Amino acid sequence: MRPSLLRPATPRALLRRPSQIPHRLLPLLAHPSQQPNPPPCRPHSTTTTSSVNETEISHFSSLASSWWDPHGPSRPLHLMNPHRHDFIRSCLSSSPTSPPYSSLTYLDIGCGGGIFAESAARLPATLSITGIDASPVIISVAKSHARRDPSLAQKLSYLNSPIESLVLPPVDIVTCFEVIEHVDYPSQFLGELIKFVRPGGWVVMSTIARTWTSWVTTNLVAEDILKMVPKGTHDWDKYLHEYELREWFSKENSREGKKVWGDARVMGVVFVPGCGWKEVKGSEKLGNYFFGVQRLV
């Protein structure tokens, strides 16, 4: 029986050619009312319906105590962090209407223990950064670690909040690293996220393409064979192709009736054991990648 495109694909489907792999296109491209078991809200409503997945929160909360161990389960995130800053700089330098690099404000969504938020707060170019996470346990770890460096208090703050409940003014850069593949209803999530980007500002995120290669590397190798990360860290069915993100922002432009969002920038990265993450052109179609898009108006 041919699997329904609305049902999650199974690893068995990976034995087929990638073009035949059943996928959901998820809520990312569909209005929530068109999804199976949709939330009772529209993508841009003021409802408090949350995209938070409690199972995911529980899983990552269990890793909180080791978040800042550079050789622990979060080691891939520590090694990824320099590439986050590099990609942000490349996005800012690509457009003359980007905010000045001398006084940037950030919102880091799904900040975890604060690996990126702390590093950004230490940059002279950062005016302020707010990190939010839906896990009170992980936010507690982030706050505790930040207190070790009193100089961070002037720039860095943390909130235990889902994005749907957040009340903050727009910022220059909204970051969302290794998060969107862990939420329910990513279209709703993106609809909330873009509210916090001021004109000229950027959305910068990272996630994983939904391919047979990414299943082998993240689920089979990273979790089952090398045990680099705990079992259950990755849900292949939630991975998103970069073209799906491009299409979402294109449809957002159509919904607004004008070009609110510019052309996306993408950078693929590959994890090389013993060397860390390396930028590899074209690898965004296979696995991990960064995605950036500027708000024009």
C-alpha positions as CSV (number, residue, x, y, z in Angstrom):
1,M,0.0,0.0,0.0
2,R,1.4,3.4,-0.9
3,P,1.9,5.5,2.2
4,S,-0.2,8.6,2.6
5,L,1.6,11.8,2.0
6,L,0.0,13.1,5.2
7,R,1.4,10.3,7.3
8,P,5.0,10.4,8.6
9,A,7.4,8.5,6.5
10,T,9.3,5.6,7.9
11,P,12.9,4.6,7.5
12,R,11.7,1.9,5.1
13,A,10.8,4.6,2.7
14,L,14.5,5.6,2.6
15,L,15.1,2.5,0.5
16,R,13.4,4.3,-2.4
17,R,14.8,7.1,-4.5
18,P,14.7,10.5,-2.7
19,S,12.1,11.8,-5.1
20,Q,9.8,9.0,-4.1
21,I,10.2,9.5,-0.3
22,P,6.7,10.3,1.1
23,H,6.8,13.5,3.1
24,R,4.3,15.8,4.8
25,L,5.3,19.2,3.4
26,L,4.1,19.5,6.9
27,P,2.2,22.5,8.2
28,L,5.0,24.6,6.8
29,L,3.4,25.1,3.5
30,A,-0.2,24.5,4.4
31,H,-2.6,26.7,6.4
32,P,-3.2,25.0,9.8
33,S,-6.8,24.4,8.8
34,Q,-5.6,22.1,6.0
35,Q,-3.4,20.0,8.3
36,P,-4.4,16.7,9.9
37,N,-5.4,17.5,13.5
38,P,-4.8,21.2,13.1
39,P,-4.5,23.6,16.1
40,P,-7.6,25.8,16.5
41,C,-5.8,28.9,15.3
42,R,-4.6,30.8,12.2
43,P,-0.8,31.3,11.6
44,H,-1.0,35.0,12.5
45,S,-3.6,35.0,15.2
46,T,-3.2,36.1,18.8
47,T,-4.2,32.7,20.2
48,T,-2.1,31.2,23.0
49,T,-2.1,27.8,21.2
50,S,1.5,26.6,21.4
51,S,3.8,25.0,18.9
52,V,5.8,23.5,21.7
53,N,6.1,19.7,21.7
54,E,6.2,18.5,25.3
55,T,8.0,15.3,24.4
56,E,10.8,17.3,22.8
57,I,10.9,19.7,25.8
58,S,11.2,16.7,28.2
59,H,14.0,15.2,26.1
60,F,16.1,18.3,26.0
61,S,15.4,19.2,29.6
62,S,17.0,15.8,30.5
63,L,20.2,17.0,28.9
64,A,20.3,20.3,30.7
65,S,23.0,19.5,33.2
66,S,25.4,18.6,30.3
67,W,24.6,21.6,28.1
68,W,27.8,23.4,28.7
69,D,30.0,20.3,28.5
70,P,32.0,20.8,25.2
71,H,32.6,17.1,25.1
72,G,29.1,16.0,26.1
73,P,25.8,15.5,24.1
74,S,25.8,19.1,23.1
75,R,29.3,19.0,21.5
76,P,27.9,19.3,18.0
77,L,26.2,22.6,19.0
78,H,29.4,24.0,20.5
79,L,31.3,23.1,17.3
80,M,28.5,24.7,15.2
81,N,28.6,28.0,17.0
82,P,31.4,29.8,15.1
83,H,29.5,29.0,11.8
84,R,26.4,30.7,13.2
85,H,28.3,33.9,13.6
86,D,30.0,33.6,10.3
87,F,26.6,33.1,8.5
88,I,25.1,36.1,10.3
89,R,27.9,38.3,9.2
90,S,27.6,37.1,5.6
91,C,23.9,37.9,5.7
92,L,24.4,41.4,7.1
93,S,27.1,42.2,4.6
94,S,25.0,41.0,1.7
95,S,22.5,43.9,1.9
96,P,23.1,47.6,2.1
97,T,19.8,48.0,4.1
98,S,21.0,45.6,6.9
99,P,21.2,47.2,10.3
100,P,24.6,48.6,11.3
101,Y,27.0,46.0,12.7
102,S,27.9,48.3,15.5
103,S,24.7,48.1,17.6
104,L,22.7,44.9,16.9
105,T,19.8,43.6,18.9
106,Y,19.0,39.9,18.9
107,L,16.2,37.5,19.9
108,D,17.4,33.9,20.1
109,I,14.4,31.6,20.0
110,G,14.9,28.1,21.5
111,C,18.2,29.4,23.1
112,G,18.8,26.2,25.1
113,G,21.5,26.7,27.7
114,G,22.8,29.8,25.9
115,I,25.7,28.7,23.8
116,F,24.9,31.2,21.0
117,A,23.3,33.9,23.2
118,E,26.4,34.2,25.5
119,S,28.8,34.3,22.6
120,A,26.7,37.0,20.9
121,A,26.5,39.0,24.1
122,R,30.3,39.1,24.3
123,L,30.6,40.7,20.8
124,P,31.3,44.5,20.9
125,A,28.7,44.8,18.0
126,T,25.9,43.5,20.2
127,L,23.7,46.0,21.9
128,S,21.4,43.4,23.5
129,I,20.2,39.8,23.2
130,T,17.2,38.1,24.7
131,G,17.1,34.3,24.7
132,I,13.9,32.4,25.1
133,D,13.2,28.7,25.7
134,A,10.1,26.8,26.6
135,S,12.0,24.6,29.1
136,P,12.2,26.1,32.6
137,V,15.0,23.6,33.4
138,I,17.2,24.7,30.5
139,I,16.5,28.4,31.1
140,S,17.7,27.9,34.7
141,V,20.9,26.4,33.3
142,A,21.4,29.3,30.9
143,K,20.8,31.9,33.7
144,S,23.1,30.1,36.1
145,H,25.9,29.9,33.5
146,A,25.5,33.5,32.5
147,R,25.9,34.6,36.2
148,R,29.5,33.4,36.1
149,D,30.3,36.4,33.9
150,P,28.8,39.5,35.5
151,S,29.7,41.6,32.4
152,L,27.0,39.8,30.5
153,A,24.2,41.2,32.6
154,Q,24.2,44.5,30.7
155,K,23.4,42.8,27.4
156,L,22.0,39.4,28.0
157,S,18.6,38.3,29.4
158,Y,16.6,35.1,29.4
159,L,12.9,34.3,29.4
160,N,11.1,31.0,30.0
161,S,8.4,31.4,27.4
162,P,7.0,29.9,24.2
163,I,7.1,32.3,21.3
164,E,3.3,32.5,21.2
165,S,3.3,34.2,24.6
166,L,6.2,36.5,24.0
167,V,5.8,40.3,24.2
168,L,8.9,42.1,23.0
169,P,9.7,44.9,20.5
170,P,11.1,43.9,17.1
171,V,14.9,43.3,16.9
172,D,17.6,43.4,14.2
173,I,18.2,39.6,14.1
174,V,15.9,36.8,15.1
175,T,17.9,33.5,15.4
176,C,16.4,30.0,15.6
177,F,19.2,27.4,15.6
178,E,18.4,23.7,15.5
179,V,14.8,24.5,16.7
180,I,12.2,24.4,14.0
181,E,12.7,20.6,13.4
182,H,11.6,20.1,17.0
183,V,8.3,22.1,17.1
184,D,4.8,21.2,16.2
185,Y,3.1,23.2,13.4
186,P,6.2,24.9,12.0
187,S,4.0,27.2,9.8
188,Q,2.4,28.6,12.9
189,F,5.7,28.9,14.6
190,L,7.2,30.9,11.7
191,G,4.2,33.1,11.6
192,E,4.9,34.1,15.2
193,L,8.6,34.3,14.7
194,I,8.5,36.9,11.9
195,K,6.6,39.4,14.1
196,F,9.8,40.1,16.0
197,V,11.9,41.2,13.0
198,R,12.1,44.9,12.3
199,P,12.4,46.2,8.7
200,G,15.9,45.7,7.5
201,G,16.4,42.9,10.0
202,W,17.1,39.2,9.4
203,V,15.7,35.8,10.3
204,V,18.6,33.5,10.7
205,M,18.0,29.8,11.4
206,S,19.5,26.4,10.9
207,T,17.9,23.0,10.4
208,I,18.2,19.8,8.5
209,A,17.0,18.7,5.0
210,R,14.7,15.6,5.0
211,T,16.7,13.2,2.8
212,W,18.0,9.6,3.0
213,T,21.4,11.1,3.7
214,S,20.3,13.0,6.7
215,W,18.5,10.0,8.1
216,V,21.7,7.9,7.9
217,T,23.9,10.6,9.4
218,T,21.6,11.9,12.2
219,N,19.5,9.0,13.2
220,L,21.5,5.9,12.3
221,V,25.1,7.1,12.7
222,A,24.9,10.0,15.2
223,E,22.3,8.3,17.5
224,D,22.6,4.6,17.0
225,I,26.2,3.9,15.9
226,L,28.5,6.6,17.3
227,K,26.1,7.7,20.0
228,M,27.2,11.3,19.6
229,V,23.8,12.4,20.7
230,P,21.1,10.6,22.8
231,K,18.6,8.4,21.1
232,G,15.4,10.3,20.2
233,T,17.2,13.7,19.6
234,H,16.2,13.7,15.9
235,D,12.8,13.2,14.3
236,W,13.5,12.7,10.6
237,D,9.8,13.4,9.7
238,K,10.2,17.0,11.1
239,Y,13.2,17.9,8.9
240,L,12.6,20.7,6.4
241,H,14.0,21.3,3.0
242,E,15.4,24.7,2.3
243,Y,13.0,25.0,-0.7
244,E,10.1,24.6,1.7
245,L,11.3,27.5,3.7
246,R,11.8,29.6,0.6
247,E,8.3,28.8,-0.5
248,W,6.9,29.7,2.9
249,F,8.4,33.2,2.7
250,S,7.3,33.5,-0.9
251,K,3.8,32.7,0.1
252,E,4.1,35.3,2.9
253,N,5.0,37.9,0.3
254,S,1.9,36.9,-1.7
255,R,-0.3,37.1,1.4
256,E,1.0,40.6,2.1
257,G,0.6,41.6,-1.5
258,K,4.1,43.0,-1.7
259,K,7.7,41.8,-1.3
260,V,8.2,42.0,2.5
261,W,10.9,39.3,2.5
262,G,13.9,39.3,0.3
263,D,15.7,36.4,-1.4
264,A,17.0,33.7,1.0
265,R,20.6,33.0,1.6
266,V,21.6,29.4,2.3
267,M,24.8,27.7,3.5
268,G,25.2,23.9,3.8
269,V,27.5,22.4,6.5
270,V,28.8,18.9,7.0
271,F,30.1,17.3,10.2
272,V,33.5,15.8,9.7
273,P,34.6,13.5,12.6
274,G,37.7,14.9,14.2
275,C,37.4,18.2,12.4
276,G,33.9,19.5,13.3
277,W,31.6,21.3,10.9
278,K,32.7,22.4,7.5
279,E,30.9,24.5,4.9
280,V,30.3,22.5,1.8
281,K,28.6,24.1,-1.1
282,G,25.4,22.3,-2.2
283,S,25.2,20.2,1.0
284,E,22.1,22.1,2.1
285,K,20.2,19.7,-0.2
286,L,21.4,16.8,1.8
287,G,21.6,17.6,5.5
288,N,22.4,20.5,7.9
289,Y,22.2,24.0,6.6
290,F,21.8,27.6,7.6
291,F,18.9,29.8,6.2
292,G,18.7,33.6,6.3
293,V,16.1,36.0,4.9
294,Q,15.9,39.8,5.3
295,R,12.7,41.7,6.1
296,L,12.6,44.5,3.5
297,V,9.7,46.6,4.8
